[in-house]
């Protein structure tokens, strides 16, 4: 590239695009860490609550989806957790730089579960998942 103001502007524009792409990749990595943690830490009986974790882009989801694999006493926990992660990956593969990622659970009792209502998980499992997602960003580097 030229050693001119035009060349500098082109290089800066290219670097800005690389940073936007890297930030988008980092946010996808963090979201997948969070969803994975939530899928395997949400208390389970019928798989309804853990299947309720939904990932969306641009706007949060408003509806409820029910259990991916209905069961009792956690019998379908692994299948539902795996499906929750698979669906999140499908949504996130379409993410474009600048799009916001939402992770929601619209089950009416999810807050109560996070407050420690179930003996299966300590209070604050959602906050723990977010901390793990943030920690996953610590190793993320923008290429020079």
N, C-alpha and C positions, 0 to 999 in steps of 0.2 A: 504494500500500500504506500501511497505517497506520503511524504513528510509535509503535509499541508493541513490547514484547518479542516478541509473536506475529508482527508484521510483520517484525521483524529476523530472526527464526528462518526465516520463509518466504523472505526474500531470501538468507540464507546457504545454505539448502537448494537454492535455484535455482542459485546460483553454484557450489556443490559439484557439482551435476549437470553444469553447463557445463564445469567443469574436468575431470571424469571423461570426458566426451565428447571434449573437446579432446585429452586425453592418449591416448585410444584412437585418434583420428585420427592423432596424431603417431606412435604406435607402428606403425600401418599404413604410413604414409609411409616410416618408417625401414626396416621389413621389406621393402618393395618395392624400396627402394634397394639393400639388401643382396642380395636375390635377383637383381635385375638385374645387379649387379656380378658375383656368383658365376656366373650363367648365361653371361656373356660372358668371364669370366676363367679358368674352370676349364679345364685342359688337355683337349683333345679328340682322340680317335681314333675310337671307335665311338659316341660320344654317350652312353655309359652313365654316366660320372661326372657330367657336367653335367645329365643328366636326373634324376639321383639327388637333386637338391636338392628337398626336400619341405617345404611349409609346412603347419603344423597348428595348431589352437587347443586349448587346455586341456592336452593331452598330446602328447609327441613321437611321431612315427611310428617304428615299429619295423621295418617291412619294406623291401624293395627293390623298385623298379618296372621296372628295365630302361630301355633307351633309348626315348625318344619316337619318334625316327626313326632306326633303326639305319643305320649307314654305316661307311665305312672312311676312315682318314686325314683325319678331320674333314669328310668330304663332306656331312654332314647337320647340321653345327654350328649354323647359323643357325636352321633349322627347330626343332631340339630346344631351343635357347636360348629362342626365342620361345614355344614350348609350355610350358616351365618357368615362364616369367613369367605366361603366361595362366592356368595352373592356380593359381599363387600368388594372383593377383588374385581368382579365383573363391572361394578359401578365405577370403581377407581381407575380402571384401565382407560376410561373415556375422559378422565380429568384433563382439562386444559389449564395452562398457566393463568392465574388470576381467579379461577373458580374457587368458591368456598366449599369446603367439605363439612357436611353435617353428620353427626352420629347421634341418632335419637332412639329413644325407646318410649313409646306412648302407652305402655301398659300402666293402668292407673295405680298399681301397687309397687312400681319399680323404685320409687323414692323410699317407701317403707322398707323394702329389701335392702337398699343401700344404707338405711339407718340402722341395720343390724337385726331386723325382725326375724330372719331365718338363722338358725344355728349353723347353717352350711357355709356361711361366709361372714367375715367380720364386717362391721360397719365401715363404710368408706371404700368399698371395692371399686366404685366408679372413679373416685379421686385417685386411687392407686393406679388404675389403668391409664389415666391421663399422665401421671408422673412417669410411668413406664414409656408412654409415647414420647414424652419430652426427652427422656433419657436416650431414646433411640436416635434422636437428632444429634447427640453429642459427637457421634462418629461420622456424621455427614460432612463432607468437604466439597467445596466448589472447586472444580478443576481450573488450574491456571492456563 
